[in-house]
Amino acid sequence: LFQQYINFLAKFSEVSPLVLIMDDFHWADTSSSNLLFAAARQLLGKPITFIVAYRPDDAHSSRDGAGHPILHIRNELGRYSMFSEISVPRMTALDLDALLRSRYDNYVNNDEFEKWLAKVSGGNALFITQFLHTLEEDGIVSAKNGKFQNQYENVRVPKSAYAVVQERIRRLSEEAKELLRYASVEGDTFTAFVLSKITEVPTLKILQKLRIIEDTHRVVRSLGKQKYYAHESTAYQFVHVLLQRAMYESLEEEERELLHEAIFYVLKEEWDSASEAGVNVQSIAP
């Protein structure tokens, strides 16, 4: 069956060059992935190009962390210089300014709004479009000039954006979910130091668990060792602020209160320690 497909494409390419576009390949099954690999190898030199679009995060976390076959195919084809990778960059606040000016007539620059939109969407162009639709429907952003006219905390998250986040969370083990729920209370950026304190798990063990979550599921990223409070600690960031929000909102109200209280006492200790050591404490206060 594979050979019939390949023969057909080879013959067709003699009539006209071919560009075959496959979108959302992170959902492709193993057989389709194998066909792509076989076709790419056998059709080398023919006027045929395959454009394969997929979400890297979903591909890496696919199959319970084993990864999607497209990753193996990409690596194999790379050995023979048979592919080029074009990454889609996240949109920055500057990109957003250009987008908003093209979307709304008479748009007036609003740095605070653009930075907030870039952060809450993770710079994801699809999420940004969905957020703007939601903001317009709720009367929070003017459909005429794009003026923001409400409070940021009143903004509801589009269901489509949350659905993508929930799918990522669904793949996590219960242990990983619980750890990230606790981490979410510190914020979209959190530290191994604070997480170790509030979970009463040794820092080394926390680092090990977070490394596995990062490598397997790509829902957090390490920012390396940094001085966030009075001590240096490895900092982590949720890859999307919606992941942090979803984790935080999945906690019971009493859990949140107790965790906020626990973090308060950790930071109070840091404040006292920094004061005694003559270290700048301004970063701890916020």
Protein Blocks (a to p, Z undefined) as FASTA:
>chain_A
ZZmmmmmmmmmmmmpccddddehkllpcfklmmmmmmmmmmmgoiacdddddddfklmmm
gghhnopfklmmmmmmmmnopaccdddddddfklmmmmmmmmpghiacdfklmmmmmmmn
nopaklmmmmmmmmmmnomacfklopacbdfklpccdfklmmmmmmmmmmpcfklmmmmm
mmmmnombdcfklmmmmnopafklmmmmmmmmmmmnopaccebjadfblbccdddddfbf
klmmmmmmmpcfklmmmmmmmmmmmmmmmmmmmmmnopafklmmZZ
